[in-house]
């Protein structure tokens, strides 16, 4: 991608926090600030980051991924977030 280097650097720093053993709240706050949501997919199995991942899926092409999260996640919180995001996304697409 041709994103600005400082933006990539910021995402790298944030990913390092997400990957760390820090408190889940700190990791979630870092995840919310990552600009490239695709990078969060590596953490889909994480109860805390998976919720953030689901909420970052905002494009029509993300519907399939959200449906996969809904089917495959072991964590109720992630499934709930995916289901809520799917509802919002489908409603937004109907309006557009």
Beta strands, then each sheet from edge to edge (+ up, - down):
end
